[in-house]
Each structure stands twice: as C-alpha cells, then as structure tokens.
Amino acid sequence: MRTDKPLVILGGLAAGDRERVRDFVLRLGAPVYAEPLSGLREDPPIAHLTITAGERMLARAGIDRVIRIGNVPTLRFWRDLDESRRDVPVVSYSRLPFAGLSRGEVNSLDDLPDPTPAPWQATGNGQLATEINRILDDEPQSELAMVRELSRSIPHGARVYLGNSLPIREWDLAATREPRGFTYEANRGANGIDGQLSTFFGQCERGRENVCVIGDLTAIYDANAPWIAPQVDAPFRIVIINNGGGRIFDRVASLARIDRKLIVNAHDIRFDHWAAMWGIADRVTELRPDAGASRRAWERYDALW
C-alpha cells in the first residue's frame, strides 16, 4: 500500500555516498533526520527538509514509514521502532548488512531507488527549534547551552569525535546547524564507554584540528589513554563535559524508581591534575555546567512536548 508520510533517517555515510543520498532526499521531498555521522546534518541544500527540533519531533510527526540510509542510527527513536512503534514499516539502504532492528529488510546502498516524490512537512518543527534555542539563550550555563557554544567555537574543518551516549545525543540536539565543514566520528554501544580516548587518539588526523567531546565517566574509564599523546603527530583537544556523574540516567524513564545513587555514579573529580600528569594541560578543556541551569533547561524542553 502506498504511503504518504515517509521519514528518512540518515546514519553514518561515507563521503563518497553523500551526493547520491542528498539527491535522493531532495527528490523525495520528505522530512529528514540527519545524524552528525551522516555528514549531512548541516548540509545547506537539504536544510529545508531537515528536522532541527530534536528526535522527539519524530514521535509526533505522524510518519507512516521509515527509510533508513547509512549505518545503524544512534538515536533513541530507532530503538522505539522495535518496541512502541512496531506498526511503522522500515526499509534500510546501507553499506553494512546490519538491520539494527529485529525486522525490516536491508538493501545495498547501491540499490537506492529513484524515489517517488512524497513531499510533506513535519508541522511545528521550525517553531519548536526556535523555542529550544530560546531556552538555551536563557540558560547559558546549562549543559545543552555549553554544547551549543562549544560547537560554535570549534575551528572550521575540524575532525570532531563524539563519545559516548550523552555527548552524542546533546550534540545532535543542540549543536550549531551552521555548515562548518566538520568531519564526525563517534562510538556508542553496549560497551561504548570503554576505550573512547584511545579510539580518539588513534584516529587523529594530521593537518587539521582534532576535537574529542566526551563525558566525565567516559574520561575516567580511559584515564590511562594519554600515555600515547607524545606520539600523536596531530593537533588535538579533549573536551570533558563534567556534570559529576552519569547524568544520562537522569533522563531514562524506565529507571525513574531506582535509587539515583545506584546508577548515576556521582563524584567530585576534576581533571586539571589528570591533564597535567600526562603533560596535556593546554589541550584539555573541562566544561562544568550548572546543575540548576541544566535542570531548568531540560524541564522547559520537556514542557514543549
């Protein structure tokens, strides 16, 4: 049966595939959720199709099918398609054979078809995106606002590494949409907190700025990684979002009744002496958001929905 409201989700894409994918989404004319790893999140030609109000927009948009292009997405909505949204048909086009769900066919990205135009708009996306930015303007010391400001300050053309879950999600929601020529890398998964700094050091590229954005617990888990720093022949910067624990669990509804002490791993650790020990004090930036400002920002964000 022909459907009228498809949604395109763009996961990780190789640079050589982006032109073809861009052409597909432009001809389809449907809303697009582009993750940073797609390389098309800040792409000007598809900006009028891109959902910019965050992934919660997807649940209220009234979609009736999902077309995933690229690697398995990291967003929570993708998992919802295997749980609360099993009524929504899914088809994938990827260089990898992984469905990432318990259902849905996976086709080669080379078999991406000529689309039948299905233009429609996710009503309210632009207004909600404006409201979100207003919240961050009002709470500059909140974590989301700091992530937005960080994204604006990183040099054009930088290689940006995101890890683990919360930095990926917050960047996806709050980072600038200005096209700054970033190349993105990220790592997330069941054991995604392990080895993040080591992975970053291993993928640093000569001739450009390399920026790692991680959380405090992720930094602690790989605290010995900077031993290799003297051998890294590339400019790099490590940005640690230090919110005093695993704050992603504060926003997991299924854990609401569990004692926070058991899952947040709260701490008072600072990273200045750690950076000095490894001789990289001038290459480590520690963001310390105000807990009250972050709470207020999230409460206002939640109230939008």
N, C-alpha and C positions, 0 to 999 in steps of 0.2 A: 504494500500500500504506500502510495506517495505521501511523504510528509512535508510540512511547510515551514517548520521552525528548527532547522539543524543548528547545532553548535559545533564549532571547530575548536579543538584543544590542541595547541602546538607544544609538544615536548621538545626534548633536545634534538637539534638538527645539525648536520654537518654543513659547513659553509657552502659547499657546492650544491646543496639541495634547496637552499633558501629562495633562490629566484623562482624555481618551479613552484614551490609551495606558496610564495607570495602571489603568483599568477593564479593559482587555484582559488585562493580565498577571495581575491578580488573579483573573479568571475562568478563565484558562488554568491557573494554579497551578504553572507550570514555573519552573525557576531563571532568574534574570535577571542579566545582566551590564550594569550601567548606567554608562556613561561620564559624567564630570563634565558635559559639554556637553548631556547629556540633561535636566539639571535634576532628575533623579530619583535620583541616586546616593545622596543622604542622605534620601530620602523615607520617612518613618516607615510609611505604610500598606503599602509593599511590602518593608520591611526583612527580613521573614521569608523572602522569595524571593530576595533579592539575594546574589550571590556576593561575599564580602568577603575571600577569601584570595588575590586576585590572578588574573590571566588564566591562570596555569599550571594553575589548577583546571579550566579548560575542557578541556584535553587529556586529563585523567584521569577526567572525569565520565561518559564513556560515552554521550554525546549521539548522536542519530541524525538530527537535522535542526536547522537554524538559521533562526530568524525574526529578521531584522534590521528594526528600526523606527527611522526617522530618517535622518540623514546618514551618509555612509560612515564607519565606525568607524576609530579611530586605532590600536587595539591590534594587536599582532603576530599574534594568533590569526586575525584577519581575513585576513591575507596567507597564513597556513597553509592556509586553505580553498581557495586557488588552487594550492597546492603539495602539501604532505604529506597534506592532508585533503580531497582532491577527491571522496572517497566520500560526503561528507556533503552532502545536499541543502540548498540555500539559497533562501529567498524573501525579498524586501525590500519594505517599505512606506515610502515616502519622499515628501517634497515636491520632491525633486530627481530627475532622470531617470538618475542615475549608478548603475550596478551596483556599481562599485568592485571587481569581480571579472570574470574572463573568462567567467563563467557565472552562471546564476540569473536569474530574472525579477524585474523591478522594477514594483511597482504603486503607484498613488497612495495616500498615507496616508488619503485619504478612503474608500478601498476596504478599509480594515482590517476583516476579517470578525468576526462573532461567533464566539469560539473554542469548540472542543470541549474541555472540561476534560481536561488531561493532567498531573495533579499528580504530581510526584516530587521528590526532593531530591538535591542533589549531595553524596554521602556524604563526610563529613570536612571540609566547608567551615568550619564553626564552630570545630572544634578547630584546624585549620591557621591560621585567622585569629588565634586566641588565641596560638598559638605565635609567629607573626610579631610580634605586639605585645610578646611577652616578649623577643624578640631585640632589638627597638628599645629597650625599657626597659633592657636590659643594656648597650647601646652608644649612649648618648645623644649622643655626638659623631660618630656615623656620619651619612652624608648622608641616609639614609632617616629616621632619627630626627629630624633637624633639619627635614625637610619636614613630618613629622607635627606637631612642635611649632609650626612656622610656621602650619600650618592651624588650630591651636587658638588662636593669638594674633591672627589677623586679625579685625577687628570684624565683628559680625553685620551681615548685609545688604550686605556689600562686593561690589564687582564685581571678580572675580579673573580675570586674564589669564595663561594658561599658554603658554609657548613656549621652546624648541622640543621636540624628541623626548623627551629625558631628563626634564625637569621634568614633562611630561605623564604619562609612564609612572610616575614616582616618586610624583606626587600621586595618581594613580589607585590605586596600591598602598598607600600609607602614610598619606594624609591622613585626618583625623578623619571618622568617619561621623555625628557629631553634626549634626543639622539646624541650620545657622547662617544660612540664608537667602541664601547666596552666589548670585550670577549669574556664570556662567562664560563666558569666551571663550577661544579657543585658535587657534593656527595651526601647521600642520605639513605638510610635503610635501617634494618633491624639492629645492625652493629655500627650504624653510621657515626656514632660519637668517637669511635676508635680511629686513631691514625690520621686525623684531619690535617694537623700541621705538617706531618711528614708528607702527606699527599701534596699539600700546597708547595712545600719546598721542592718536591720532585718535578713539579710542572711549571716552575718559574721560567720565564722566557727572557732571554737577553734582548736588550734594546727597547724595552718598554717597562712601565711601572707594573708591578705585580702586587695586588692587594688581597689579603685574606681577611674575611669577615666571619668571626666565629663567636660563640658564646663562652661564658666563663667555665662551665663544666667541661666543655669540649677542649678548652685550652689545658685544663688540669689533667684530663685523661691522656694528653700527649705532651706533657710538660717537658720531656727529655728531647723532643724533636729538634730544638735549635742547636744541638751539637753540630749539625751539618751546616749551619749558617755560614761559617768562614769559607765553605766550598761552593756556596751559591753565587755564581758569577752573573747576577742579575739584580737590579734594584727591586726591593720588596718592602712591604709594610704589612704588619699584622694589627688588625683592629679587633679588640676583645670587647664585646658587649657584656659588661659585668653588672648583672642585675641581682647578684647574690644567691644564685641557685638555679635549678631547672624550672624556669618560670613558664615554660610551655605547658606544664601540667596544671597550672592555674586555670587554663582555658579548655581543659579536656572535660567535657560534661560528664562522662562516664566515671570520672574519678572524684566527683564533687563531694561524695560522702566519706572519702578516705582521709584520714589524718594527714594534713599537709606535711608534717614532719617526716612522714614515711616516704614521700615521693619527691619533694622539692629539693632536698639536699642543701638546705640553706647554709651559708658560710659568710665570713667577713674577709676573705682573702683578697689581697690586692696584688697586682702583677708588676709593680715597678722594680722590686728587688729581683724577681724572677728574670725580667728582661736584662737587668744589669748583670746578673750572674752569667748570662750567655753572651754578654757584650753587644746586645742589640737594643739597648735602651732608647736609642734615637730612631728605632724602626718599629716601636710598639706604641700604639695608641689605645688607651683604655677609656671606653665610654661608660659612664656611671649614671644611668638615668635615675631620675627621682621617682621613687615608688608611688608616691601620691599622684604625681602628674601622669604616670603611666596608667594607673588605675582609673583616673578620671577620663583619660583619652579612650581607653577601652570601653568604659561604661557608656560614653557618648556614642562611640562607634556601634556598640550593641543596640543602643536605642534607635538607631537609624533603621533597623530591620524589624 
